[in-house]
């Protein structure tokens, strides 16, 4: 009986010596997957709280409710702040047209862009952390046409944000 125990203990040691690092890496990956994405935690905001109130927080990014509509309603430009710790390469979002109704009335929203076409960063190659940059989203030619007198908003899902593969120092 002791011989079987000795052989079993020796084989376990050999297996752990050979496969231990792989098991450790797999366990670490599993823990990070279950705990959520810890690489893109929100940074501390050192700006004035009143200045922060004008941005709508979506987690990795914050979007200003102010926007600029391009001539003939071909595109719309939003100011976006990067709250992540990594640079953003592309953003996919839904742009809606709506009109604020009277008190108690429900607003009607209409999707006015193709969410599969991402936004285009106006200046620069990647959106660095804690920076505010302008993103242009193309609008679709709609029937009825897009009404510039109405209001616009954007909705961005965290899965619609693509981070840069390499960071510049």
One Martini backbone bead per residue (centre of mass of N, CA, C, O) as a GRO file, in nm:
protein
  169
    1UNK     BB    1   0.057   0.063  -0.020
    2UNK     BB    2   0.303   0.259  -0.002
    3UNK     BB    3   0.385   0.235  -0.301
    4UNK     BB    4   0.133   0.369  -0.422
    5UNK     BB    5   0.164   0.636  -0.271
    6UNK     BB    6   0.447   0.710  -0.383
    7UNK     BB    7   0.373   0.710  -0.686
    8UNK     BB    8   0.148   0.919  -0.669
    9UNK     BB    9   0.316   1.157  -0.550
   10UNK     BB   10   0.524   1.166  -0.782
   11UNK     BB   11   0.323   1.221  -1.017
   12UNK     BB   12   0.213   1.489  -0.905
   13UNK     BB   13   0.482   1.644  -0.906
   14UNK     BB   14   0.530   1.622  -1.212
   15UNK     BB   15   0.272   1.760  -1.304
   16UNK     BB   16   0.311   2.031  -1.149
   17UNK     BB   17   0.585   2.105  -1.276
   18UNK     BB   18   0.476   2.111  -1.576
   19UNK     BB   19   0.155   2.245  -1.527
   20UNK     BB   20   0.148   2.483  -1.317
   21UNK     BB   21   0.169   2.752  -1.484
   22UNK     BB   22  -0.088   2.699  -1.651
   23UNK     BB   23  -0.283   2.681  -1.414
   24UNK     BB   24  -0.224   2.967  -1.303
   25UNK     BB   25  -0.307   3.128  -1.557
   26UNK     BB   26  -0.594   3.018  -1.573
   27UNK     BB   27  -0.685   3.116  -1.293
   28UNK     BB   28  -0.635   3.417  -1.338
   29UNK     BB   29  -0.825   3.448  -1.582
   30UNK     BB   30  -1.081   3.359  -1.432
   31UNK     BB   31  -1.080   3.580  -1.218
   32UNK     BB   32  -1.089   3.825  -1.417
   33UNK     BB   33  -1.351   3.742  -1.560
   34UNK     BB   34  -1.537   3.745  -1.305
   35UNK     BB   35  -1.453   4.047  -1.197
   36UNK     BB   36  -1.383   4.192  -1.451
   37UNK     BB   37  -1.270   4.493  -1.595
   38UNK     BB   38  -0.970   4.622  -1.450
   39UNK     BB   39  -0.830   4.804  -1.687
   40UNK     BB   40  -1.106   5.018  -1.695
   41UNK     BB   41  -1.098   5.222  -1.473
   42UNK     BB   42  -1.187   5.488  -1.321
   43UNK     BB   43  -1.076   5.794  -1.292
   44UNK     BB   44  -0.977   6.054  -1.134
   45UNK     BB   45  -1.129   6.366  -1.085
   46UNK     BB   46  -0.976   6.706  -1.119
   47UNK     BB   47  -1.221   6.858  -1.180
   48UNK     BB   48  -1.481   7.042  -1.188
   49UNK     BB   49  -1.801   6.956  -1.097
   50UNK     BB   50  -1.952   7.143  -1.300
   51UNK     BB   51  -1.805   7.030  -1.553
   52UNK     BB   52  -1.906   6.728  -1.512
   53UNK     BB   53  -2.223   6.777  -1.542
   54UNK     BB   54  -2.209   6.794  -1.876
   55UNK     BB   55  -2.169   6.486  -1.849
   56UNK     BB   56  -2.234   6.158  -1.965
   57UNK     BB   57  -2.209   5.852  -1.810
   58UNK     BB   58  -2.077   5.523  -1.965
   59UNK     BB   59  -1.797   5.467  -1.811
   60UNK     BB   60  -1.551   5.475  -2.029
   61UNK     BB   61  -1.741   5.718  -2.106
   62UNK     BB   62  -1.815   6.067  -2.184
   63UNK     BB   63  -2.099   6.273  -2.281
   64UNK     BB   64  -2.192   6.546  -2.440
   65UNK     BB   65  -2.493   6.717  -2.509
   66UNK     BB   66  -2.330   6.858  -2.700
   67UNK     BB   67  -2.361   6.950  -3.050
   68UNK     BB   68  -2.287   6.907  -3.411
   69UNK     BB   69  -2.437   6.986  -3.713
   70UNK     BB   70  -2.404   6.925  -4.021
   71UNK     BB   71  -2.442   7.000  -4.321
   72UNK     BB   72  -2.722   6.844  -4.435
   73UNK     BB   73  -2.715   6.608  -4.227
   74UNK     BB   74  -2.448   6.399  -4.247
   75UNK     BB   75  -2.346   6.480  -3.950
   76UNK     BB   76  -2.220   6.427  -3.608
   77UNK     BB   77  -2.085   6.605  -3.317
   78UNK     BB   78  -1.908   6.481  -3.034
   79UNK     BB   79  -1.812   6.512  -2.699
   80UNK     BB   80  -1.549   6.301  -2.565
   81UNK     BB   81  -1.463   6.121  -2.271
   82UNK     BB   82  -1.194   5.939  -2.135
   83UNK     BB   83  -1.217   5.699  -1.855
   84UNK     BB   84  -1.002   5.524  -1.927
   85UNK     BB   85  -0.666   5.366  -1.925
   86UNK     BB   86  -0.713   5.359  -2.234
   87UNK     BB   87  -0.702   5.382  -2.562
   88UNK     BB   88  -0.914   5.487  -2.824
   89UNK     BB   89  -1.002   5.380  -3.153
   90UNK     BB   90  -1.324   5.303  -3.131
   91UNK     BB   91  -1.680   5.394  -3.191
   92UNK     BB   92  -2.002   5.249  -3.123
   93UNK     BB   93  -2.321   5.406  -3.200
   94UNK     BB   94  -2.637   5.554  -3.113
   95UNK     BB   95  -2.834   5.780  -3.299
   96UNK     BB   96  -3.083   6.010  -3.182
   97UNK     BB   97  -3.402   6.139  -3.255
   98UNK     BB   98  -3.574   6.410  -3.076
   99UNK     BB   99  -3.868   6.532  -2.891
  100UNK     BB  100  -3.968   6.727  -2.650
  101UNK     BB  101  -4.223   6.695  -2.449
  102UNK     BB  102  -4.455   6.749  -2.266
  103UNK     BB  103  -4.584   6.703  -1.982
  104UNK     BB  104  -4.624   6.347  -1.979
  105UNK     BB  105  -4.495   6.299  -2.241
  106UNK     BB  106  -4.374   6.102  -2.492
  107UNK     BB  107  -4.092   6.029  -2.644
  108UNK     BB  108  -3.964   6.015  -2.979
  109UNK     BB  109  -3.750   5.783  -3.124
  110UNK     BB  110  -3.484   5.801  -3.386
  111UNK     BB  111  -3.281   5.632  -3.586
  112UNK     BB  112  -2.988   5.805  -3.770
  113UNK     BB  113  -2.790   5.556  -3.776
  114UNK     BB  114  -2.522   5.332  -3.825
  115UNK     BB  115  -2.396   5.122  -3.583
  116UNK     BB  116  -2.173   4.977  -3.779
  117UNK     BB  117  -2.071   5.269  -3.794
  118UNK     BB  118  -1.827   5.435  -3.685
  119UNK     BB  119  -1.657   5.664  -3.545
  120UNK     BB  120  -1.467   5.971  -3.598
  121UNK     BB  121  -1.175   6.101  -3.536
  122UNK     BB  122  -1.077   6.419  -3.595
  123UNK     BB  123  -0.813   6.421  -3.400
  124UNK     BB  124  -0.598   6.185  -3.432
  125UNK     BB  125  -0.542   5.835  -3.352
  126UNK     BB  126  -0.604   5.846  -3.035
  127UNK     BB  127  -0.786   5.824  -2.730
  128UNK     BB  128  -0.687   5.940  -2.455
  129UNK     BB  129  -0.673   5.948  -2.136
  130UNK     BB  130  -0.870   6.214  -2.007
  131UNK     BB  131  -0.975   6.305  -2.283
  132UNK     BB  132  -1.111   6.553  -2.507
  133UNK     BB  133  -1.303   6.466  -2.797
  134UNK     BB  134  -1.395   6.456  -3.135
  135UNK     BB  135  -1.684   6.292  -3.281
  136UNK     BB  136  -1.789   6.145  -3.591
  137UNK     BB  137  -2.125   6.072  -3.711
  138UNK     BB  138  -2.293   5.919  -3.945
  139UNK     BB  139  -2.575   5.983  -4.139
  140UNK     BB  140  -2.872   5.895  -4.269
  141UNK     BB  141  -3.080   5.877  -4.530
  142UNK     BB  142  -3.406   5.986  -4.475
  143UNK     BB  143  -3.764   5.888  -4.442
  144UNK     BB  144  -3.772   6.140  -4.326
  145UNK     BB  145  -3.587   6.389  -4.286
  146UNK     BB  146  -3.367   6.542  -4.101
  147UNK     BB  147  -3.431   6.744  -3.813
  148UNK     BB  148  -3.264   7.021  -3.681
  149UNK     BB  149  -3.485   7.105  -3.453
  150UNK     BB  150  -3.408   6.866  -3.316
  151UNK     BB  151  -3.287   6.633  -3.101
  152UNK     BB  152  -2.978   6.476  -2.982
  153UNK     BB  153  -2.844   6.142  -2.921
  154UNK     BB  154  -2.628   5.907  -2.747
  155UNK     BB  155  -2.546   5.549  -2.752
  156UNK     BB  156  -2.310   5.357  -2.548
  157UNK     BB  157  -2.161   5.060  -2.544
  158UNK     BB  158  -1.896   4.895  -2.406
  159UNK     BB  159  -1.872   4.698  -2.665
  160UNK     BB  160  -1.834   4.969  -2.866
  161UNK     BB  161  -1.537   4.973  -2.754
  162UNK     BB  162  -1.212   5.029  -2.892
  163UNK     BB  163  -0.895   4.949  -2.821
  164UNK     BB  164  -0.578   4.994  -2.831
  165UNK     BB  165  -0.309   4.784  -2.883
  166UNK     BB  166  -0.116   5.039  -2.865
  167UNK     BB  167   0.090   5.245  -2.672
  168UNK     BB  168   0.192   5.566  -2.644
  169UNK     BB  169   0.477   5.751  -2.490
   0.00000   0.00000   0.00000
